[in-house]
């Protein structure tokens, strides 16, 4: 079976069409052009702004012409992740879809179901002539995955709707009504390099085999960051064996829990020193396997000899950098008291990169409480002020939390429709993931908003999968909800 044989047919046809053009964050023009042409071909009113956000408007169907408009919203970008042996250039080549039982997946790469399934479903509604609905304002934003940048640049004066359905949730039957706010923190530490002594040897250290995942929705699953583990190992190793760093690298995006990290260290070519290194790698391989048996059972620490570089970070800067990275905060900081099991505040060092002059790292900081978000940023600044006063810190992609609205007529309609169409009671919940609903709610006074979606698993990873039957059920729910918004 291929994607064109799946139901609902129109939804998956548009999913395939959208997947036929590369659309990783920062590479938005091709998919924005596709959406623009979609509107032109159907004679629909549209706006494409300077950021490449696309708004498409469709009048209400017969009997709904004078109803209040409803905003349907999703984002166009995806996180481009791939297997280590995958040679696809995701900046220029489309992903390869395939059906795996009840799931849609992509061969060797992330699927982009987050959030192309939303765009595909909205397109199918816009292209329909047999679905009753009020006036629709479809909003397709860009660069959500790198700080909700498209939503932040949107001209909200173009929208008249006061009700919004966001389709960026990932669990069927769970209706999200609030989310964390967030900010990206980029830090740069200057380092001093020196020439490598002649009697030296280099070893590559690798921490691998971790699950990784989304730093919002997966951070409570016991999944560890390879960046944190390699720093922990190198810090302890430095107490046993003098060495200088030549390379240190882990992760590509700050909102992804890093699944693999690598370092190259330079040490004295001495048999006893090398034995301590190899023994430490074996020791920490066992330690990490024991500590992470429930969440990351396949973690692995390896050390192998590699080509000797010409330079390395001086010992003092190596030790100082590792000490600072070791004491910086990581992961969950506080759980919510309003929603059981919901993370309230966390941070994730998703990217770590040593260049020939400096060490860079990036955090995704999240909290549903603005003051706690700002406090975490201050903690990062405080640690670096003590250890590296010359460090530079830049903040970007700061977005607000989406606060819980206790009275919501839209939520009432959706919950009733879900019960009618499935015979089940829906769950009202919050999420630690960042949603564009926060920016929309802050920008449109009195906005009534609910986020929902089909079942998606392992997003932001090559294991990502979309539950096909849940898409069909969501499609039926969407049609029912739209028919009730009269």
C-alpha positions as CSV (number, residue, x, y, z in Angstrom):
1,X,0.0,0.0,0.0
2,X,1.2,3.5,-0.8
3,X,0.3,6.9,0.6
4,X,-2.2,7.6,-2.2
5,X,-4.3,4.6,-1.2
6,X,-4.8,5.9,2.4
7,X,-7.9,7.4,3.9
8,X,-8.9,10.2,4.1
9,X,-7.8,10.3,0.5
10,X,-7.6,14.1,0.1
11,X,-5.7,14.6,3.3
12,X,-3.0,12.1,2.4
13,X,-2.7,13.3,-1.2
14,X,-1.9,16.7,0.2
15,X,0.5,15.2,2.7
16,X,2.4,13.6,-0.2
17,X,2.3,16.8,-2.2
18,X,3.7,18.8,0.7
19,X,6.3,16.2,1.4
20,X,7.5,16.4,-2.2
21,X,9.4,19.7,-1.5
22,X,12.1,20.1,1.2
23,X,10.8,22.1,4.1
24,X,13.2,22.0,7.0
25,X,13.3,25.1,9.2
26,X,15.0,27.9,7.4
27,X,14.1,26.5,4.0
28,X,10.6,27.8,3.7
29,X,10.3,29.3,0.2
30,X,9.5,26.1,-1.8
31,X,6.7,25.0,0.5
32,X,5.3,28.6,0.9
33,X,5.2,28.8,-2.9
34,X,3.3,25.5,-3.1
35,X,0.7,26.9,-0.6
36,X,0.5,30.2,-2.5
37,X,-0.1,28.4,-5.8
38,X,-2.7,26.2,-4.1
39,X,-4.7,29.4,-3.2
40,X,-4.2,30.9,-6.7
41,X,-5.4,27.8,-8.5
42,X,-8.6,27.8,-6.4
43,X,-9.3,31.5,-6.6
44,X,-9.0,31.8,-2.8
45,X,-8.0,35.1,-1.1
46,X,-4.5,34.8,0.3
47,X,-1.6,36.7,1.7
48,X,2.1,35.7,1.7
49,X,4.1,37.9,3.9
50,X,7.8,38.8,3.9
51,X,8.6,35.9,6.4
52,X,6.8,33.4,4.0
53,X,3.8,32.9,6.3
54,X,0.8,32.1,4.2
55,X,-2.8,33.0,5.1
56,X,-5.6,31.6,2.9
57,X,-9.3,32.6,3.4
58,X,-12.4,30.8,2.3
59,X,-16.0,32.0,2.7
60,X,-18.4,30.1,4.7
61,X,-20.6,27.5,3.0
62,X,-24.4,27.9,2.4
63,X,-26.0,28.8,5.7
64,X,-22.7,29.7,7.3
65,X,-21.9,32.9,5.4
66,X,-22.4,35.2,8.3
67,X,-21.0,32.9,11.0
68,X,-17.9,34.0,13.0
69,X,-14.7,33.1,11.1
70,X,-12.6,30.2,12.6
71,X,-8.8,30.2,12.3
72,X,-7.3,26.8,11.4
73,X,-3.5,26.8,12.0
74,X,-0.5,24.7,11.5
75,X,3.2,25.2,10.7
76,X,5.1,24.5,7.5
77,X,8.5,23.6,8.7
78,X,9.9,20.3,10.0
79,X,12.9,19.1,12.0
80,X,15.3,17.4,9.6
81,X,16.7,14.4,11.3
82,X,18.1,11.3,9.6
83,X,19.9,8.0,10.4
84,X,23.7,8.1,10.5
85,X,24.0,6.1,7.3
86,X,21.3,8.1,5.4
87,X,22.9,10.1,2.6
88,X,19.8,12.1,1.7
89,X,20.4,15.9,1.5
90,X,17.2,17.0,3.3
91,X,17.8,20.6,2.2
92,X,17.4,19.7,-1.5
93,X,15.8,16.3,-1.7
94,X,12.2,15.3,-0.7
95,X,11.6,12.7,2.0
96,X,10.6,9.2,0.9
97,X,7.2,8.1,2.4
98,X,6.2,4.5,3.1
99,X,3.4,2.7,4.8
100,X,4.4,0.5,7.7
101,X,1.2,-1.3,8.9
102,X,-1.0,1.4,10.5
103,X,1.8,3.9,10.4
104,X,3.1,6.4,7.8
105,X,6.9,6.8,8.0
106,X,9.8,8.2,6.0
107,X,12.7,6.1,4.9
108,X,15.9,7.0,6.9
109,X,14.6,10.4,7.9
110,X,12.1,12.2,10.1
111,X,8.6,12.3,8.6
112,X,7.6,15.9,9.2
113,X,4.2,14.8,10.4
114,X,4.9,17.6,12.9
115,X,3.3,19.6,11.4
116,X,2.5,18.8,7.8
117,X,-0.4,16.7,8.8
118,X,-2.1,19.9,10.0
119,X,-1.4,21.7,6.7
120,X,-2.6,18.7,4.7
121,X,-5.8,18.5,6.6
122,X,-6.5,22.2,6.3
123,X,-5.8,22.1,2.6
124,X,-8.3,19.3,2.2
125,X,-10.9,21.4,3.9
126,X,-10.1,24.4,1.8
127,X,-10.4,22.3,-1.3
128,X,-13.7,20.7,-0.4
129,X,-17.1,21.5,-1.7
130,X,-19.0,19.0,0.5
131,X,-18.0,20.1,4.1
132,X,-20.2,22.6,5.9
133,X,-18.1,25.2,7.6
134,X,-18.0,28.9,8.7
135,X,-15.6,31.3,7.0
136,X,-12.1,29.9,7.3
137,X,-8.9,31.8,7.9
138,X,-6.1,29.2,7.3
139,X,-2.8,30.3,8.7
140,X,0.4,28.4,7.7
141,X,3.4,29.7,9.7
142,X,7.1,29.2,9.1
143,X,10.1,28.3,11.3
144,X,8.1,27.2,14.3
145,X,10.7,24.6,15.2
146,X,13.4,27.2,15.7
147,X,11.6,29.6,17.9
148,X,8.1,30.2,16.5
149,X,9.6,32.8,14.3
150,X,6.9,32.9,11.7
151,X,4.1,33.4,14.2
152,X,6.2,36.2,15.9
153,X,6.4,38.0,12.5
154,X,2.7,37.6,11.6
155,X,0.4,40.6,11.0
156,X,-2.5,39.6,13.2
157,X,-4.5,42.6,11.8
158,X,-5.1,40.4,8.8
159,X,-7.3,38.0,10.9
160,X,-10.8,38.5,12.1
161,X,-11.4,35.2,13.8
162,X,-11.7,34.9,17.6
163,X,-11.8,31.1,17.6
164,X,-8.8,29.0,16.6
165,X,-8.1,25.3,16.1
166,X,-4.4,24.6,16.2
167,X,-3.5,21.1,14.8
168,X,0.0,20.8,16.2
169,X,-0.8,18.3,19.0
170,X,0.4,14.7,18.9
171,X,-2.1,12.6,20.9
172,X,-5.5,11.7,19.7
173,X,-8.3,12.5,22.2
174,X,-6.1,14.9,24.2
175,X,-7.1,18.5,23.7
176,X,-4.4,21.0,24.7
177,X,-5.5,24.2,26.3
178,X,-2.2,25.7,27.6
179,X,1.5,25.4,26.9
180,X,4.9,26.5,28.1
181,X,6.6,29.6,26.8
182,X,10.3,29.4,25.8
183,X,13.5,31.1,24.7
184,X,16.6,30.0,22.9
185,X,19.9,30.7,24.6
186,X,23.1,30.8,22.6
187,X,26.4,30.9,24.5
188,X,30.0,31.4,23.2
189,X,33.1,30.7,25.3
190,X,36.4,31.9,23.9
191,X,39.2,29.3,24.3
192,X,43.0,29.3,23.8
193,X,44.6,26.7,21.6
194,X,48.2,25.5,21.6
195,X,50.4,23.3,19.3
196,X,50.2,19.5,20.1
197,X,53.5,18.2,21.7
198,X,55.3,15.5,19.6
199,X,54.8,12.7,22.2
200,X,51.0,12.9,22.0
201,X,48.2,10.7,20.9
202,X,44.5,11.5,20.0
203,X,41.4,9.5,20.9
204,X,37.9,9.9,19.7
205,X,35.3,9.7,22.5
206,X,31.7,8.9,21.5
207,X,28.5,8.7,23.6
208,X,25.8,7.1,21.4
209,X,22.8,4.9,21.3
210,X,20.4,7.3,23.0
211,X,16.8,7.7,22.1
212,X,16.8,11.5,21.7
213,X,13.5,13.2,21.0
214,X,11.6,16.4,21.4
215,X,12.8,18.5,24.3
216,X,9.2,19.5,25.1
217,X,7.1,16.4,24.9
218,X,9.8,13.7,25.5
219,X,11.8,15.3,28.3
220,X,9.7,13.5,30.9
221,X,10.3,10.1,29.5
222,X,13.7,9.5,31.2
223,X,15.7,10.2,28.0
224,X,19.1,11.5,28.6
225,X,21.2,14.0,26.6
226,X,24.4,12.7,25.0
227,X,25.8,16.3,25.5
228,X,25.3,16.0,29.2
229,X,26.8,12.5,29.4
230,X,29.9,13.3,27.4
231,X,30.6,16.4,29.5
232,X,30.2,14.3,32.7
233,X,32.5,11.7,31.4
234,X,35.2,14.1,30.2
235,X,35.0,16.0,33.4
236,X,35.7,12.9,35.4
237,X,38.4,11.7,33.0
238,X,40.2,15.0,33.4
239,X,40.7,14.2,37.1
240,X,42.5,11.0,36.1
241,X,44.3,11.8,32.9
242,X,45.6,15.2,31.8
243,X,44.3,16.1,28.3
244,X,43.4,18.9,25.9
245,X,40.2,19.1,23.8
246,X,40.5,19.3,20.1
247,X,36.8,18.6,19.2
248,X,33.5,18.5,21.0
249,X,30.3,18.2,19.2
250,X,26.7,17.1,19.8
251,X,23.3,17.8,18.4
252,X,21.9,19.9,15.6
253,X,18.9,21.7,17.1
254,X,18.4,23.1,20.6
255,X,14.9,21.7,20.9
256,X,16.0,18.1,20.3
257,X,17.4,15.9,23.1
258,X,20.9,15.1,21.7
259,X,21.2,11.4,20.9
260,X,24.9,11.3,20.1
261,X,28.0,13.4,21.0
262,X,31.6,13.1,20.1
263,X,34.9,14.5,21.3
264,X,38.5,14.3,20.3
265,X,41.1,14.6,23.1
266,X,44.8,14.8,22.9
267,X,46.9,13.3,25.7
268,X,50.5,12.1,26.3
269,X,51.3,8.9,24.4
270,X,52.0,7.0,27.6
271,X,50.8,3.4,28.1
272,X,49.5,4.0,31.6
273,X,47.6,7.2,30.6
274,X,46.0,5.4,27.7
275,X,45.0,2.5,30.0
276,X,43.3,4.9,32.4
277,X,41.4,6.4,29.4
278,X,40.2,3.1,28.1
279,X,39.4,1.9,31.6
280,X,37.4,5.0,32.3
281,X,35.4,4.6,29.0
282,X,34.6,1.0,30.0
283,X,33.6,2.1,33.5
284,X,31.3,4.9,32.4
285,X,29.8,2.7,29.7
286,X,28.6,0.4,32.5
287,X,27.6,3.3,34.8
288,X,25.4,4.9,32.1
289,X,23.9,1.6,31.1
290,X,22.9,1.0,34.7
291,X,21.6,4.6,35.4
292,X,19.6,4.7,32.1
293,X,18.4,1.1,31.9
294,X,14.7,2.2,31.9
295,X,14.9,5.2,29.5
296,X,18.0,4.8,27.3
297,X,19.1,1.1,27.6
298,X,21.3,1.2,24.4
299,X,23.6,4.0,25.6
300,X,27.2,3.3,24.8
301,X,30.6,5.0,25.5
302,X,33.5,4.2,23.3
303,X,37.1,5.4,23.0
304,X,39.2,4.8,19.9
305,X,42.5,6.1,18.6
306,X,42.3,8.7,15.8
307,X,44.4,11.0,13.7
308,X,46.5,13.4,15.7
309,X,45.5,17.0,15.2
310,X,48.0,19.9,15.1
311,X,46.4,21.8,18.0
312,X,44.4,21.4,21.1
313,X,42.7,23.6,23.8
314,X,45.2,24.4,26.6
315,X,44.7,22.3,29.7
316,X,43.5,25.2,31.9
317,X,40.8,26.2,29.4
318,X,39.8,22.5,28.9
319,X,39.3,22.0,32.6
320,X,37.5,25.4,33.1
321,X,35.1,24.7,30.2
322,X,34.3,21.2,31.3
323,X,33.7,22.4,34.9
324,X,31.3,25.1,33.7
325,X,29.4,22.8,31.4
326,X,29.2,20.2,34.1
327,X,27.5,22.5,36.7
328,X,25.1,24.2,34.2
329,X,21.5,23.2,34.8
330,X,19.9,20.5,32.6
331,X,16.5,18.8,32.1
332,X,13.4,19.1,34.3
333,X,13.5,21.8,37.0
334,X,10.0,21.7,38.3
335,X,6.7,19.8,37.7
336,X,3.3,21.5,37.4
337,X,0.9,21.5,40.4
338,X,-2.1,22.3,38.2
339,X,-1.8,19.3,35.8
340,X,-0.5,16.0,37.2
341,X,2.5,14.7,35.3
342,X,3.1,17.9,33.3
343,X,6.5,19.4,33.3
344,X,6.4,23.1,34.3
345,X,10.0,24.2,33.8
346,X,13.0,22.6,31.9
347,X,15.9,23.3,29.7
348,X,17.8,21.3,27.1
349,X,21.3,21.8,25.8
350,X,20.6,20.6,22.3
351,X,23.7,21.8,20.5
352,X,27.4,21.7,21.5
353,X,30.2,22.7,19.1
354,X,33.9,23.4,19.6
355,X,35.4,25.4,16.7
356,X,39.1,26.4,16.3
357,X,38.7,29.4,18.6
358,X,35.6,29.0,20.8
359,X,33.1,26.7,22.3
360,X,29.4,27.2,21.4
361,X,26.3,25.7,23.0
362,X,22.6,26.4,22.7
363,X,19.7,25.8,25.1
364,X,16.0,25.6,24.7
365,X,14.5,26.9,27.9
366,X,10.8,26.2,28.6
367,X,8.3,27.1,31.3
368,X,4.6,27.8,31.7
369,X,5.7,30.4,34.3
370,X,7.4,33.3,32.8
371,X,9.4,34.2,35.9
372,X,10.9,30.7,36.1
373,X,11.9,30.8,32.4
374,X,13.8,34.1,33.1
375,X,15.3,32.7,36.2
376,X,16.8,29.7,34.3
377,X,18.3,32.1,31.8
378,X,19.8,34.0,34.7
379,X,21.3,30.8,36.1
380,X,23.1,30.1,32.8
381,X,24.4,33.7,32.9
382,X,25.6,33.4,36.5
383,X,27.5,30.2,35.9
384,X,29.3,31.6,32.9
385,X,29.9,34.9,34.7
386,X,31.8,33.0,37.4
387,X,33.8,30.7,35.1
388,X,34.1,32.7,31.8
389,X,33.4,36.4,32.3
390,X,34.3,36.9,28.7
391,X,31.6,34.6,27.5
392,X,28.9,36.0,25.2
393,X,25.2,35.1,25.6
394,X,22.5,35.9,23.0
395,X,18.7,35.2,23.5
396,X,16.4,34.7,20.5
397,X,13.0,33.2,19.7
398,X,11.5,34.3,23.0
399,X,7.8,33.3,23.0
400,X,5.0,33.6,25.6
401,X,3.3,30.8,27.4
402,X,-0.3,30.1,26.6
403,X,-2.4,30.4,29.7
404,X,-5.3,28.2,30.6
405,X,-8.7,29.7,29.7
406,X,-11.3,28.4,32.2
407,X,-14.3,29.4,30.1
408,X,-14.1,28.2,26.5
409,X,-17.1,27.7,24.2
410,X,-14.9,26.3,21.5
411,X,-13.5,23.7,23.9
412,X,-17.1,22.8,24.9
413,X,-18.1,22.3,21.2
414,X,-15.0,20.1,20.5
415,X,-15.3,18.0,23.6
416,X,-19.0,17.3,22.8
417,X,-18.2,16.5,19.2
418,X,-15.4,14.1,20.2
419,X,-17.8,12.3,22.6
420,X,-20.4,12.0,19.8
421,X,-18.1,10.8,17.1
422,X,-16.0,8.4,19.2
423,X,-18.1,7.4,22.2
424,X,-15.2,8.4,24.4
425,X,-14.5,11.3,26.7
426,X,-11.7,13.6,25.6
427,X,-8.9,14.7,27.9
428,X,-8.2,18.4,28.5
429,X,-4.5,18.9,29.1
430,X,-1.5,21.2,29.0
431,X,1.8,20.6,27.2
432,X,5.4,21.4,28.0
433,X,6.0,21.7,24.2
434,X,5.9,25.2,22.8
435,X,2.8,26.0,20.7
436,X,2.1,29.0,18.5
437,X,-1.1,29.4,20.4
438,X,0.7,31.5,23.0
439,X,1.7,34.1,20.4
440,X,-1.8,34.0,18.8
441,X,-3.5,34.4,22.2
442,X,-1.2,37.3,23.2
443,X,-1.9,39.0,19.9
444,X,-5.6,38.4,19.4
445,X,-7.5,39.8,22.4
446,X,-10.1,37.3,23.7
447,X,-9.0,34.4,21.4
448,X,-10.6,31.1,22.2
449,X,-8.2,28.4,21.2
450,X,-7.8,24.6,21.4
451,X,-5.0,22.4,20.0
452,X,-5.5,18.9,18.8
453,X,-4.0,16.3,16.5
454,X,-3.6,12.7,15.5
455,X,-1.3,10.2,17.1
456,X,2.3,11.0,16.3
457,X,5.3,9.2,17.9
458,X,9.1,9.8,18.0
459,X,8.8,13.3,16.3
460,X,12.0,15.0,15.5
461,X,13.7,11.7,14.9
462,X,14.1,9.1,12.0
463,X,11.7,6.9,14.0
464,X,8.9,9.4,13.6
465,X,5.5,7.7,12.7
466,X,2.0,8.9,12.0
467,X,-0.9,6.8,13.1
468,X,-3.0,6.5,10.0
469,X,-6.4,5.4,11.6
470,X,-6.1,8.3,14.0
471,X,-5.9,10.7,11.1
472,X,-9.2,9.4,9.7
473,X,-10.8,9.8,13.1
474,X,-9.5,13.4,13.5
475,X,-10.8,14.2,10.0
476,X,-14.3,13.1,11.0
477,X,-14.0,15.1,14.2
478,X,-12.9,18.2,12.3
479,X,-15.8,18.0,9.9
480,X,-18.2,17.6,12.8
481,X,-16.8,20.5,14.8
482,X,-16.8,22.9,11.8
483,X,-20.5,22.0,11.1
484,X,-21.3,23.0,14.7
485,X,-19.6,26.4,14.5
486,X,-22.6,28.2,12.9
